[in-house]
Amino acid sequence: MAAASVMRLQTIVPREIGMAESAVVTVGALQVGSSGNIIPNAALLRLNARTYDDQARETVLSSIKRISNAEAAASGAPKPPTFAVQGHFLLTYNDEAATRKVVDVFKGRLGAEPVQETVPSSGSEDFGELARV
């Protein structure tokens, strides 16, 4: 059941997130059993989900729960899976006016060619907290 869940979780991004959006679902840890001849009674999956958009995040999180519950039901698990969020960091949103000021100053100082705006990228997960302190 755990292996089937891992395989199915990898379908979330390509099948449920739009091409213009960005998301990552990583199964970073899978801990099951302690012996090769005993069917384990529990499994622990540790996931990491990253998005640049609140709606994409909600889609990913609800899909994780839906898929996990469906795999448990399909496997005849005696109880449904439990979920615990261990870390949640707010998305980072740059202030448009402040960004414009910085871009204008850089262009004035360095010229327009070396100053390029970039698409969102992954930094530290807690970077979004800095602007809210």
DOMI-292988 format. One record per atom (N, C-alpha, C): residue number from 1; residue in three letters; chain; atom name; z, x, y. Coordinates in nm, 4 decimals. Example, Ala and Ser with C-alpha at 12.3 -4.5 7.8 and 13.67 -1.06 7.14 Angstrom:
2
<1, "Ala", "A", "N", <0.7800, 1.3190, -0.5690>>;
<1, "Ala", "A", "CA", <0.7800, 1.2300, -0.4500>>;
<1, "Ala", "A", "C", <0.7800, 1.3200, -0.3300>>;
<2, "Ser", "A", "N", <0.7080, 1.2850, -0.2250>>;
<2, "Ser", "A", "CA", <0.7140, 1.3670, -0.1060>>;
<2, "Ser", "A", "C", <0.7870, 1.2900, 0.0030>>;
// end
This chain:
133
<1, "Met", "A", "N", <0.0000, 0.0825, -0.1184>>;
<1, "Met", "A", "CA", <0.0000, 0.0000, 0.0000>>;
<1, "Met", "A", "C", <0.0000, 0.0875, 0.1257>>;
<2, "Ala", "A", "N", <0.0779, 0.1942, 0.1261>>;
<2, "Ala", "A", "CA", <0.0827, 0.2826, 0.2435>>;
<2, "Ala", "A", "C", <-0.0526, 0.3503, 0.2645>>;
<3, "Ala", "A", "N", <-0.1128, 0.3969, 0.1569>>;
<3, "Ala", "A", "CA", <-0.2433, 0.4628, 0.1689>>;
<3, "Ala", "A", "C", <-0.3489, 0.3650, 0.2184>>;
<4, "Ala", "A", "N", <-0.3473, 0.2425, 0.1674>>;
<4, "Ala", "A", "CA", <-0.4421, 0.1405, 0.2129>>;
<4, "Ala", "A", "C", <-0.4201, 0.1094, 0.3606>>;
<5, "Ser", "A", "N", <-0.2951, 0.1063, 0.4034>>;
<5, "Ser", "A", "CA", <-0.2640, 0.0795, 0.5437>>;
<5, "Ser", "A", "C", <-0.3191, 0.1896, 0.6335>>;
<6, "Val", "A", "N", <-0.3002, 0.3141, 0.5929>>;
<6, "Val", "A", "CA", <-0.3508, 0.4271, 0.6727>>;
<6, "Val", "A", "C", <-0.5020, 0.4164, 0.6881>>;
<7, "Met", "A", "N", <-0.5711, 0.3884, 0.5781>>;
<7, "Met", "A", "CA", <-0.7167, 0.3764, 0.5846>>;
<7, "Met", "A", "C", <-0.7585, 0.2617, 0.6768>>;
<8, "Arg", "A", "N", <-0.6928, 0.1485, 0.6653>>;
<8, "Arg", "A", "CA", <-0.7287, 0.0316, 0.7459>>;
<8, "Arg", "A", "C", <-0.6940, 0.0535, 0.8937>>;
<9, "Leu", "A", "N", <-0.5841, 0.1207, 0.9235>>;
<9, "Leu", "A", "CA", <-0.5466, 0.1459, 1.0633>>;
<9, "Leu", "A", "C", <-0.6521, 0.2285, 1.1363>>;
<10, "Gln", "A", "N", <-0.7243, 0.3107, 1.0617>>;
<10, "Gln", "A", "CA", <-0.8276, 0.3937, 1.1236>>;
<10, "Gln", "A", "C", <-0.9492, 0.3118, 1.1672>>;
<11, "Thr", "A", "N", <-0.9548, 0.1836, 1.1314>>;
<11, "Thr", "A", "CA", <-1.0670, 0.0992, 1.1734>>;
<11, "Thr", "A", "C", <-1.0407, 0.0293, 1.3068>>;
<12, "Ile", "A", "N", <-0.9207, 0.0374, 1.3596>>;
<12, "Ile", "A", "CA", <-0.8872, -0.0355, 1.4821>>;
<12, "Ile", "A", "C", <-0.9757, 0.0059, 1.5991>>;
<13, "Val", "A", "N", <-0.9825, 0.1343, 1.6269>>;
<13, "Val", "A", "CA", <-1.0560, 0.1804, 1.7454>>;
<13, "Val", "A", "C", <-1.2055, 0.1495, 1.7342>>;
<14, "Pro", "A", "N", <-1.2730, 0.1860, 1.6252>>;
<14, "Pro", "A", "CA", <-1.4172, 0.1592, 1.6227>>;
<14, "Pro", "A", "C", <-1.4539, 0.0108, 1.6142>>;
<15, "Arg", "A", "N", <-1.3649, -0.0729, 1.5622>>;
<15, "Arg", "A", "CA", <-1.4006, -0.2135, 1.5423>>;
<15, "Arg", "A", "C", <-1.3409, -0.3087, 1.6446>>;
<16, "Glu", "A", "N", <-1.2356, -0.2670, 1.7151>>;
<16, "Glu", "A", "CA", <-1.1667, -0.3614, 1.8026>>;
<16, "Glu", "A", "C", <-1.1556, -0.3174, 1.9481>>;
<17, "Ile", "A", "N", <-1.1921, -0.1946, 1.9760>>;
<17, "Ile", "A", "CA", <-1.1870, -0.1436, 2.1138>>;
<17, "Ile", "A", "C", <-1.3304, -0.1272, 2.1625>>;
<18, "Gly", "A", "N", <-1.3583, -0.1782, 2.2820>>;
<18, "Gly", "A", "CA", <-1.4932, -0.1729, 2.3369>>;
<18, "Gly", "A", "C", <-1.5415, -0.0309, 2.3593>>;
<19, "Met", "A", "N", <-1.6724, -0.0144, 2.3620>>;
<19, "Met", "A", "CA", <-1.7322, 0.1188, 2.3779>>;
<19, "Met", "A", "C", <-1.6967, 0.1824, 2.5116>>;
<20, "Ala", "A", "N", <-1.6718, 0.1021, 2.6140>>;
<20, "Ala", "A", "CA", <-1.6399, 0.1555, 2.7460>>;
<20, "Ala", "A", "C", <-1.4916, 0.1885, 2.7597>>;
<21, "Glu", "A", "N", <-1.4122, 0.1495, 2.6610>>;
<21, "Glu", "A", "CA", <-1.2687, 0.1756, 2.6645>>;
<21, "Glu", "A", "C", <-1.2374, 0.2975, 2.5783>>;
<22, "Ser", "A", "N", <-1.1164, 0.3466, 2.5917>>;
<22, "Ser", "A", "CA", <-1.0750, 0.4623, 2.5135>>;
<22, "Ser", "A", "C", <-0.9410, 0.4333, 2.4472>>;
<23, "Ala", "A", "N", <-0.9308, 0.4694, 2.3209>>;
<23, "Ala", "A", "CA", <-0.8049, 0.4534, 2.2478>>;
<23, "Ala", "A", "C", <-0.8032, 0.5506, 2.1307>>;
<24, "Val", "A", "N", <-0.6840, 0.5856, 2.0894>>;
<24, "Val", "A", "CA", <-0.6645, 0.6705, 1.9728>>;
<24, "Val", "A", "C", <-0.5477, 0.6133, 1.8943>>;
<25, "Val", "A", "N", <-0.5646, 0.6013, 1.7632>>;
<25, "Val", "A", "CA", <-0.4551, 0.5638, 1.6739>>;
<25, "Val", "A", "C", <-0.4435, 0.6762, 1.5713>>;
<26, "Thr", "A", "N", <-0.3292, 0.7413, 1.5708>>;
<26, "Thr", "A", "CA", <-0.3065, 0.8530, 1.4806>>;
<26, "Thr", "A", "C", <-0.1892, 0.8225, 1.3887>>;
<27, "Val", "A", "N", <-0.2100, 0.8386, 1.2592>>;
<27, "Val", "A", "CA", <-0.0993, 0.8340, 1.1647>>;
<27, "Val", "A", "C", <-0.0539, 0.9782, 1.1505>>;
<28, "Gly", "A", "N", <0.0545, 1.0105, 1.2182>>;
<28, "Gly", "A", "CA", <0.1024, 1.1481, 1.2219>>;
<28, "Gly", "A", "C", <0.1930, 1.1857, 1.1069>>;
<29, "Ala", "A", "N", <0.2543, 1.0868, 1.0439>>;
<29, "Ala", "A", "CA", <0.3425, 1.1141, 0.9307>>;
<29, "Ala", "A", "C", <0.3395, 0.9968, 0.8346>>;
<30, "Leu", "A", "N", <0.3403, 1.0287, 0.7073>>;
<30, "Leu", "A", "CA", <0.3479, 0.9291, 0.6010>>;
<30, "Leu", "A", "C", <0.4465, 0.9829, 0.4982>>;
<31, "Gln", "A", "N", <0.5587, 0.9151, 0.4842>>;
<31, "Gln", "A", "CA", <0.6633, 0.9601, 0.3916>>;
<31, "Gln", "A", "C", <0.6855, 0.8518, 0.2868>>;
<32, "Val", "A", "N", <0.6563, 0.8870, 0.1610>>;
<32, "Val", "A", "CA", <0.6669, 0.7896, 0.0528>>;
<32, "Val", "A", "C", <0.7175, 0.8590, -0.0729>>;
<33, "Gly", "A", "N", <0.8246, 0.8053, -0.1305>>;
<33, "Gly", "A", "CA", <0.8709, 0.8487, -0.2613>>;
<33, "Gly", "A", "C", <0.9202, 0.9919, -0.2698>>;
<34, "Ser", "A", "N", <0.9706, 1.0253, -0.3905>>;
<34, "Ser", "A", "CA", <1.0243, 1.1597, -0.4133>>;
<34, "Ser", "A", "C", <0.9883, 1.2144, -0.5503>>;
<35, "Ser", "A", "N", <0.9134, 1.1369, -0.6296>>;
<35, "Ser", "A", "CA", <0.8774, 1.1812, -0.7637>>;
<35, "Ser", "A", "C", <0.7413, 1.1241, -0.8017>>;
<36, "Gly", "A", "N", <0.6682, 1.1969, -0.8815>>;
<36, "Gly", "A", "CA", <0.5356, 1.1536, -0.9218>>;
<36, "Gly", "A", "C", <0.5346, 1.0423, -1.0247>>;
<37, "Asn", "A", "N", <0.6494, 1.0157, -1.0879>>;
<37, "Asn", "A", "CA", <0.6508, 0.9142, -1.1932>>;
<37, "Asn", "A", "C", <0.7352, 0.7912, -1.1580>>;
<38, "Ile", "A", "N", <0.7667, 0.7753, -1.0305>>;
<38, "Ile", "A", "CA", <0.8459, 0.6602, -0.9864>>;
<38, "Ile", "A", "C", <0.7718, 0.5935, -0.8707>>;
<39, "Ile", "A", "N", <0.7481, 0.4630, -0.8845>>;
<39, "Ile", "A", "CA", <0.6853, 0.3901, -0.7751>>;
<39, "Ile", "A", "C", <0.7906, 0.3709, -0.6658>>;
<40, "Pro", "A", "N", <0.7644, 0.4219, -0.5462>>;
<40, "Pro", "A", "CA", <0.8647, 0.4131, -0.4398>>;
<40, "Pro", "A", "C", <0.8835, 0.2697, -0.3902>>;
<41, "Asn", "A", "N", <1.0030, 0.2414, -0.3406>>;
<41, "Asn", "A", "CA", <1.0309, 0.1068, -0.2901>>;
<41, "Asn", "A", "C", <1.0176, 0.0984, -0.1380>>;
<42, "Ala", "A", "N", <0.9803, 0.2073, -0.0727>>;
<42, "Ala", "A", "CA", <0.9646, 0.2059, 0.0722>>;
<42, "Ala", "A", "C", <0.8682, 0.3164, 0.1150>>;
<43, "Ala", "A", "N", <0.8104, 0.2971, 0.2313>>;
<43, "Ala", "A", "CA", <0.7232, 0.3981, 0.2916>>;
<43, "Ala", "A", "C", <0.7491, 0.3983, 0.4411>>;
<44, "Leu", "A", "N", <0.7371, 0.5136, 0.5009>>;
<44, "Leu", "A", "CA", <0.7544, 0.5271, 0.6450>>;
<44, "Leu", "A", "C", <0.6257, 0.5851, 0.7026>>;
<45, "Leu", "A", "N", <0.5656, 0.5110, 0.7943>>;
<45, "Leu", "A", "CA", <0.4475, 0.5586, 0.8659>>;
<45, "Leu", "A", "C", <0.4875, 0.5796, 1.0108>>;
<46, "Arg", "A", "N", <0.4562, 0.6947, 1.0651>>;
<46, "Arg", "A", "CA", <0.4810, 0.7229, 1.2064>>;
<46, "Arg", "A", "C", <0.3449, 0.7320, 1.2745>>;
<47, "Leu", "A", "N", <0.3262, 0.6456, 1.3734>>;
<47, "Leu", "A", "CA", <0.1979, 0.6355, 1.4414>>;
<47, "Leu", "A", "C", <0.2089, 0.6770, 1.5869>>;
<48, "Asn", "A", "N", <0.0949, 0.7161, 1.6406>>;
<48, "Asn", "A", "CA", <0.0840, 0.7410, 1.7833>>;
<48, "Asn", "A", "C", <-0.0380, 0.6639, 1.8310>>;
<49, "Ala", "A", "N", <-0.0206, 0.5825, 1.9346>>;
<49, "Ala", "A", "CA", <-0.1311, 0.5071, 1.9921>>;
<49, "Ala", "A", "C", <-0.1449, 0.5464, 2.1383>>;
<50, "Arg", "A", "N", <-0.2658, 0.5804, 2.1780>>;
<50, "Arg", "A", "CA", <-0.2915, 0.6201, 2.3166>>;
<50, "Arg", "A", "C", <-0.4076, 0.5378, 2.3719>>;
<51, "Thr", "A", "N", <-0.3877, 0.4869, 2.4923>>;
<51, "Thr", "A", "CA", <-0.4930, 0.4126, 2.5608>>;
<51, "Thr", "A", "C", <-0.4854, 0.4441, 2.7096>>;
<52, "Tyr", "A", "N", <-0.5916, 0.4097, 2.7817>>;
<52, "Tyr", "A", "CA", <-0.5930, 0.4246, 2.9267>>;
<52, "Tyr", "A", "C", <-0.5848, 0.2899, 2.9962>>;
<53, "Asp", "A", "N", <-0.5609, 0.1849, 2.9200>>;
<53, "Asp", "A", "CA", <-0.5688, 0.0501, 2.9736>>;
<53, "Asp", "A", "C", <-0.4635, -0.0359, 2.9043>>;
<54, "Asp", "A", "N", <-0.3933, -0.1182, 2.9819>>;
<54, "Asp", "A", "CA", <-0.2884, -0.2029, 2.9247>>;
<54, "Asp", "A", "C", <-0.3430, -0.3026, 2.8233>>;
<55, "Gln", "A", "N", <-0.4615, -0.3591, 2.8497>>;
<55, "Gln", "A", "CA", <-0.5200, -0.4558, 2.7563>>;
<55, "Gln", "A", "C", <-0.5575, -0.3882, 2.6250>>;
<56, "Ala", "A", "N", <-0.6155, -0.2690, 2.6332>>;
<56, "Ala", "A", "CA", <-0.6495, -0.1946, 2.5117>>;
<56, "Ala", "A", "C", <-0.5224, -0.1627, 2.4333>>;
<57, "Arg", "A", "N", <-0.4160, -0.1289, 2.5034>>;
<57, "Arg", "A", "CA", <-0.2883, -0.1001, 2.4366>>;
<57, "Arg", "A", "C", <-0.2376, -0.2220, 2.3615>>;
<58, "Glu", "A", "N", <-0.2427, -0.3385, 2.4256>>;
<58, "Glu", "A", "CA", <-0.1982, -0.4614, 2.3593>>;
<58, "Glu", "A", "C", <-0.2838, -0.4910, 2.2365>>;
<59, "Thr", "A", "N", <-0.4133, -0.4689, 2.2479>>;
<59, "Thr", "A", "CA", <-0.5027, -0.4893, 2.1332>>;
<59, "Thr", "A", "C", <-0.4648, -0.3966, 2.0186>>;
<60, "Val", "A", "N", <-0.4446, -0.2688, 2.0494>>;
<60, "Val", "A", "CA", <-0.4108, -0.1709, 1.9466>>;
<60, "Val", "A", "C", <-0.2776, -0.2061, 1.8800>>;
<61, "Leu", "A", "N", <-0.1750, -0.2356, 1.9595>>;
<61, "Leu", "A", "CA", <-0.0435, -0.2647, 1.9025>>;
<61, "Leu", "A", "C", <-0.0449, -0.3916, 1.8181>>;
<62, "Ser", "A", "N", <-0.1116, -0.4953, 1.8648>>;
<62, "Ser", "A", "CA", <-0.1166, -0.6186, 1.7853>>;
<62, "Ser", "A", "C", <-0.1978, -0.5970, 1.6573>>;
<63, "Ser", "A", "N", <-0.3006, -0.5138, 1.6641>>;
<63, "Ser", "A", "CA", <-0.3806, -0.4835, 1.5456>>;
<63, "Ser", "A", "C", <-0.3004, -0.4053, 1.4423>>;
<64, "Ile", "A", "N", <-0.2184, -0.3117, 1.4893>>;
<64, "Ile", "A", "CA", <-0.1329, -0.2356, 1.3975>>;
<64, "Ile", "A", "C", <-0.0412, -0.3306, 1.3215>>;
<65, "Lys", "A", "N", <0.0203, -0.4234, 1.3922>>;
<65, "Lys", "A", "CA", <0.1101, -0.5194, 1.3269>>;
<65, "Lys", "A", "C", <0.0336, -0.6120, 1.2324>>;
<66, "Arg", "A", "N", <-0.0799, -0.6632, 1.2775>>;
<66, "Arg", "A", "CA", <-0.1590, -0.7543, 1.1945>>;
<66, "Arg", "A", "C", <-0.2032, -0.6865, 1.0654>>;
<67, "Ile", "A", "N", <-0.2553, -0.5666, 1.0752>>;
<67, "Ile", "A", "CA", <-0.3044, -0.4932, 0.9585>>;
<67, "Ile", "A", "C", <-0.1895, -0.4580, 0.8647>>;
<68, "Ser", "A", "N", <-0.0781, -0.4116, 0.9194>>;
<68, "Ser", "A", "CA", <0.0368, -0.3751, 0.8352>>;
<68, "Ser", "A", "C", <0.0914, -0.4962, 0.7608>>;
<69, "Asn", "A", "N", <0.1036, -0.6073, 0.8300>>;
<69, "Asn", "A", "CA", <0.1512, -0.7300, 0.7649>>;
<69, "Asn", "A", "C", <0.0529, -0.7790, 0.6585>>;
<70, "Ala", "A", "N", <-0.0766, -0.7706, 0.6870>>;
<70, "Ala", "A", "CA", <-0.1775, -0.8154, 0.5908>>;
<70, "Ala", "A", "C", <-0.1790, -0.7275, 0.4665>>;
<71, "Glu", "A", "N", <-0.1677, -0.5970, 0.4835>>;
<71, "Glu", "A", "CA", <-0.1645, -0.5071, 0.3678>>;
<71, "Glu", "A", "C", <-0.0406, -0.5323, 0.2824>>;
<72, "Ala", "A", "N", <0.0730, -0.5576, 0.3468>>;
<72, "Ala", "A", "CA", <0.1957, -0.5882, 0.2717>>;
<72, "Ala", "A", "C", <0.1787, -0.7175, 0.1932>>;
<73, "Ala", "A", "N", <0.1207, -0.8183, 0.2564>>;
<73, "Ala", "A", "CA", <0.0990, -0.9463, 0.1874>>;
<73, "Ala", "A", "C", <-0.0002, -0.9304, 0.0724>>;
<74, "Ala", "A", "N", <-0.1089, -0.8572, 0.0969>>;
<74, "Ala", "A", "CA", <-0.2104, -0.8369, -0.0071>>;
<74, "Ala", "A", "C", <-0.1551, -0.7590, -0.1261>>;
<75, "Ser", "A", "N", <-0.0582, -0.6719, -0.1012>>;
<75, "Ser", "A", "CA", <0.0012, -0.5904, -0.2075>>;
<75, "Ser", "A", "C", <0.1191, -0.6582, -0.2756>>;
<76, "Gly", "A", "N", <0.1577, -0.7761, -0.2264>>;
<76, "Gly", "A", "CA", <0.2717, -0.8457, -0.2859>>;
<76, "Gly", "A", "C", <0.4044, -0.7783, -0.2555>>;
<77, "Ala", "A", "N", <0.4163, -0.7198, -0.1390>>;
<77, "Ala", "A", "CA", <0.5410, -0.6531, -0.1006>>;
<77, "Ala", "A", "C", <0.6547, -0.7563, -0.0983>>;
<78, "Pro", "A", "N", <0.7732, -0.7167, -0.1430>>;
<78, "Pro", "A", "CA", <0.8851, -0.8115, -0.1456>>;
<78, "Pro", "A", "C", <0.9359, -0.8515, -0.0076>>;
<79, "Lys", "A", "N", <0.9052, -0.7717, 0.0940>>;
<79, "Lys", "A", "CA", <0.9436, -0.8077, 0.2308>>;
<79, "Lys", "A", "C", <0.8400, -0.7513, 0.3279>>;
<80, "Pro", "A", "N", <0.8286, -0.8127, 0.4454>>;
<80, "Pro", "A", "CA", <0.7287, -0.7646, 0.5420>>;
<80, "Pro", "A", "C", <0.7719, -0.6312, 0.6037>>;
<81, "Pro", "A", "N", <0.6759, -0.5590, 0.6609>>;
<81, "Pro", "A", "CA", <0.7111, -0.4321, 0.7258>>;
<81, "Pro", "A", "C", <0.7939, -0.4560, 0.8525>>;
<82, "Thr", "A", "N", <0.8690, -0.3548, 0.8895>>;
<82, "Thr", "A", "CA", <0.9425, -0.3586, 1.0162>>;
<82, "Thr", "A", "C", <0.8779, -0.2576, 1.1108>>;
<83, "Phe", "A", "N", <0.8930, -0.2825, 1.2400>>;
<83, "Phe", "A", "CA", <0.8308, -0.1989, 1.3417>>;
<83, "Phe", "A", "C", <0.9357, -0.1554, 1.4424>>;
<84, "Ala", "A", "N", <0.9281, -0.0297, 1.4861>>;
<84, "Ala", "A", "CA", <1.0172, 0.0213, 1.5894>>;
<84, "Ala", "A", "C", <0.9369, 0.1126, 1.6813>>;
<85, "Val", "A", "N", <0.9432, 0.0860, 1.8102>>;
<85, "Val", "A", "CA", <0.8768, 0.1724, 1.9079>>;
<85, "Val", "A", "C", <0.9741, 0.2839, 1.9435>>;
<86, "Gln", "A", "N", <0.9325, 0.4069, 1.9229>>;
<86, "Gln", "A", "CA", <1.0209, 0.5201, 1.9490>>;
<86, "Gln", "A", "C", <0.9941, 0.5860, 2.0828>>;
<87, "Gly", "A", "N", <0.8819, 0.5617, 2.1406>>;
<87, "Gly", "A", "CA", <0.8516, 0.6195, 2.2706>>;
<87, "Gly", "A", "C", <0.7417, 0.5383, 2.3359>>;
<88, "His", "A", "N", <0.7605, 0.5032, 2.4600>>;
<88, "His", "A", "CA", <0.6592, 0.4278, 2.5340>>;
<88, "His", "A", "C", <0.6558, 0.4830, 2.6751>>;
<89, "Phe", "A", "N", <0.5393, 0.5254, 2.7158>>;
<89, "Phe", "A", "CA", <0.5247, 0.5809, 2.8494>>;
<89, "Phe", "A", "C", <0.4233, 0.4988, 2.9267>>;
<90, "Leu", "A", "N", <0.4530, 0.4742, 3.0513>>;
<90, "Leu", "A", "CA", <0.3657, 0.3955, 3.1366>>;
<90, "Leu", "A", "C", <0.2353, 0.4696, 3.1634>>;
<91, "Leu", "A", "N", <0.1301, 0.3935, 3.1837>>;
<91, "Leu", "A", "CA", <0.0025, 0.4526, 3.2197>>;
<91, "Leu", "A", "C", <0.0124, 0.5136, 3.3597>>;
<92, "Thr", "A", "N", <-0.0603, 0.6194, 3.3836>>;
<92, "Thr", "A", "CA", <-0.0629, 0.6833, 3.5137>>;
<92, "Thr", "A", "C", <-0.1764, 0.6243, 3.5966>>;
<93, "Tyr", "A", "N", <-0.1418, 0.5722, 3.7121>>;
<93, "Tyr", "A", "CA", <-0.2419, 0.5200, 3.8042>>;
<93, "Tyr", "A", "C", <-0.2327, 0.6001, 3.9334>>;
<94, "Asn", "A", "N", <-0.3441, 0.6618, 3.9713>>;
<94, "Asn", "A", "CA", <-0.3465, 0.7365, 4.0966>>;
<94, "Asn", "A", "C", <-0.3655, 0.6400, 4.2128>>;
<95, "Asp", "A", "N", <-0.2945, 0.6633, 4.3212>>;
<95, "Asp", "A", "CA", <-0.3095, 0.5843, 4.4422>>;
<95, "Asp", "A", "C", <-0.4469, 0.6135, 4.5012>>;
<96, "Glu", "A", "N", <-0.5269, 0.5078, 4.5193>>;
<96, "Glu", "A", "CA", <-0.6650, 0.5246, 4.5679>>;
<96, "Glu", "A", "C", <-0.6707, 0.5936, 4.7041>>;
<97, "Ala", "A", "N", <-0.5870, 0.5502, 4.7990>>;
<97, "Ala", "A", "CA", <-0.5900, 0.6067, 4.9344>>;
<97, "Ala", "A", "C", <-0.5489, 0.7540, 4.9320>>;
<98, "Ala", "A", "N", <-0.4455, 0.7870, 4.8593>>;
<98, "Ala", "A", "CA", <-0.4002, 0.9263, 4.8509>>;
<98, "Ala", "A", "C", <-0.5058, 1.0130, 4.7818>>;
<99, "Thr", "A", "N", <-0.5676, 0.9608, 4.6780>>;
<99, "Thr", "A", "CA", <-0.6728, 1.0349, 4.6081>>;
<99, "Thr", "A", "C", <-0.7890, 1.0630, 4.7021>>;
<100, "Arg", "A", "N", <-0.8299, 0.9630, 4.7783>>;
<100, "Arg", "A", "CA", <-0.9397, 0.9782, 4.8732>>;
<100, "Arg", "A", "C", <-0.9075, 1.0871, 4.9745>>;
<101, "Lys", "A", "N", <-0.7833, 1.0885, 5.0261>>;
<101, "Lys", "A", "CA", <-0.7421, 1.1909, 5.1239>>;
<101, "Lys", "A", "C", <-0.7544, 1.3311, 5.0647>>;
<102, "Val", "A", "N", <-0.7047, 1.3479, 4.9439>>;
<102, "Val", "A", "CA", <-0.7086, 1.4790, 4.8787>>;
<102, "Val", "A", "C", <-0.8531, 1.5214, 4.8553>>;
<103, "Val", "A", "N", <-0.9362, 1.4306, 4.8072>>;
<103, "Val", "A", "CA", <-1.0773, 1.4622, 4.7838>>;
<103, "Val", "A", "C", <-1.1444, 1.5040, 4.9138>>;
<104, "Asp", "A", "N", <-1.1191, 1.4305, 5.0209>>;
<104, "Asp", "A", "CA", <-1.1800, 1.4629, 5.1509>>;
<104, "Asp", "A", "C", <-1.1361, 1.6001, 5.2012>>;
<105, "Val", "A", "N", <-1.0077, 1.6310, 5.1856>>;
<105, "Val", "A", "CA", <-0.9566, 1.7619, 5.2289>>;
<105, "Val", "A", "C", <-1.0205, 1.8732, 5.1460>>;
<106, "Phe", "A", "N", <-1.0264, 1.8545, 5.0153>>;
<106, "Phe", "A", "CA", <-1.0880, 1.9566, 4.9293>>;
<106, "Phe", "A", "C", <-1.2351, 1.9769, 4.9650>>;
<107, "Lys", "A", "N", <-1.3070, 1.8672, 4.9871>>;
<107, "Lys", "A", "CA", <-1.4486, 1.8790, 5.0224>>;
<107, "Lys", "A", "C", <-1.4658, 1.9484, 5.1571>>;
<108, "Gly", "A", "N", <-1.3759, 1.9184, 5.2523>>;
<108, "Gly", "A", "CA", <-1.3819, 1.9838, 5.3825>>;
<108, "Gly", "A", "C", <-1.3532, 2.1328, 5.3723>>;
<109, "Arg", "A", "N", <-1.2657, 2.1690, 5.2862>>;
<109, "Arg", "A", "CA", <-1.2242, 2.3095, 5.2717>>;
<109, "Arg", "A", "C", <-1.3185, 2.3893, 5.1803>>;
<110, "Leu", "A", "N", <-1.3616, 2.3261, 5.0693>>;
<110, "Leu", "A", "CA", <-1.4386, 2.3975, 4.9672>>;
<110, "Leu", "A", "C", <-1.5866, 2.3627, 4.9642>>;
<111, "Gly", "A", "N", <-1.6240, 2.2556, 5.0336>>;
<111, "Gly", "A", "CA", <-1.7604, 2.2050, 5.0234>>;
<111, "Gly", "A", "C", <-1.7665, 2.0973, 4.9151>>;
<112, "Ala", "A", "N", <-1.8713, 2.0188, 4.9188>>;
<112, "Ala", "A", "CA", <-1.8810, 1.9039, 4.8279>>;
<112, "Ala", "A", "C", <-1.9113, 1.9437, 4.6838>>;
<113, "Glu", "A", "N", <-1.9872, 2.0506, 4.6638>>;
<113, "Glu", "A", "CA", <-2.0317, 2.0843, 4.5286>>;
<113, "Glu", "A", "C", <-1.9186, 2.1150, 4.4294>>;
<114, "Pro", "A", "N", <-1.8209, 2.1976, 4.4645>>;
<114, "Pro", "A", "CA", <-1.7175, 2.2295, 4.3647>>;
<114, "Pro", "A", "C", <-1.6153, 2.1174, 4.3405>>;
<115, "Val", "A", "N", <-1.6170, 2.0143, 4.4229>>;
<115, "Val", "A", "CA", <-1.5191, 1.9060, 4.4079>>;
<115, "Val", "A", "C", <-1.5835, 1.7941, 4.3269>>;
<116, "Gln", "A", "N", <-1.5310, 1.7703, 4.2095>>;
<116, "Gln", "A", "CA", <-1.5866, 1.6679, 4.1214>>;
<116, "Gln", "A", "C", <-1.4763, 1.5748, 4.0741>>;
<117, "Glu", "A", "N", <-1.5059, 1.4472, 4.0740>>;
<117, "Glu", "A", "CA", <-1.4111, 1.3512, 4.0202>>;
<117, "Glu", "A", "C", <-1.4322, 1.3431, 3.8697>>;
<118, "Thr", "A", "N", <-1.3261, 1.3259, 3.7958>>;
<118, "Thr", "A", "CA", <-1.3334, 1.3234, 3.6503>>;
<118, "Thr", "A", "C", <-1.2886, 1.1875, 3.5969>>;
<119, "Val", "A", "N", <-1.3219, 1.1645, 3.4738>>;
<119, "Val", "A", "CA", <-1.2770, 1.0432, 3.4049>>;
<119, "Val", "A", "C", <-1.1309, 1.0628, 3.3632>>;
<120, "Pro", "A", "N", <-1.0610, 0.9555, 3.3291>>;
<120, "Pro", "A", "CA", <-0.9224, 0.9711, 3.2838>>;
<120, "Pro", "A", "C", <-0.9133, 1.0669, 3.1649>>;
<121, "Ser", "A", "N", <-0.8039, 1.1396, 3.1596>>;
<121, "Ser", "A", "CA", <-0.7825, 1.2321, 3.0486>>;
<121, "Ser", "A", "C", <-0.6359, 1.2329, 3.0104>>;
<122, "Ser", "A", "N", <-0.6115, 1.2802, 2.8901>>;
<122, "Ser", "A", "CA", <-0.4744, 1.2850, 2.8405>>;
<122, "Ser", "A", "C", <-0.4019, 1.4048, 2.8986>>;
<123, "Gly", "A", "N", <-0.2914, 1.3775, 2.9604>>;
<123, "Gly", "A", "CA", <-0.2021, 1.4840, 3.0041>>;
<123, "Gly", "A", "C", <-0.0759, 1.4703, 2.9222>>;
<124, "Ser", "A", "N", <0.0321, 1.4994, 2.9798>>;
<124, "Ser", "A", "CA", <0.1584, 1.4782, 2.9124>>;
<124, "Ser", "A", "C", <0.1888, 1.3290, 2.9132>>;
<125, "Glu", "A", "N", <0.2454, 1.2780, 2.8044>>;
<125, "Glu", "A", "CA", <0.2738, 1.1360, 2.7942>>;
<125, "Glu", "A", "C", <0.3673, 1.0877, 2.9037>>;
<126, "Asp", "A", "N", <0.4566, 1.1731, 2.9491>>;
<126, "Asp", "A", "CA", <0.5548, 1.1292, 3.0473>>;
<126, "Asp", "A", "C", <0.5112, 1.1541, 3.1916>>;
<127, "Phe", "A", "N", <0.3878, 1.1982, 3.2146>>;
<127, "Phe", "A", "CA", <0.3415, 1.2264, 3.3497>>;
<127, "Phe", "A", "C", <0.3468, 1.1020, 3.4372>>;
<128, "Gly", "A", "N", <0.3198, 0.9855, 3.3793>>;
<128, "Gly", "A", "CA", <0.3235, 0.8610, 3.4545>>;
<128, "Gly", "A", "C", <0.4605, 0.8284, 3.5104>>;
<129, "Glu", "A", "N", <0.5639, 0.8871, 3.4551>>;
<129, "Glu", "A", "CA", <0.7002, 0.8624, 3.5029>>;
<129, "Glu", "A", "C", <0.7261, 0.9332, 3.6367>>;
<130, "Leu", "A", "N", <0.6549, 1.0426, 3.6643>>;
<130, "Leu", "A", "CA", <0.6805, 1.1209, 3.7851>>;
<130, "Leu", "A", "C", <0.6599, 1.0397, 3.9122>>;
<131, "Ala", "A", "N", <0.5552, 0.9581, 3.9167>>;
<131, "Ala", "A", "CA", <0.5271, 0.8792, 4.0360>>;
<131, "Ala", "A", "C", <0.6251, 0.7640, 4.0547>>;
<132, "Arg", "A", "N", <0.7008, 0.7319, 3.9533>>;
<132, "Arg", "A", "CA", <0.7919, 0.6195, 3.9593>>;
<132, "Arg", "A", "C", <0.9369, 0.6621, 3.9804>>;
<133, "Val", "A", "N", <0.9587, 0.7906, 3.9966>>;
<133, "Val", "A", "CA", <1.0961, 0.8404, 4.0139>>;
<133, "Val", "A", "C", <1.1375, 0.8303, 4.1591>>;
// end
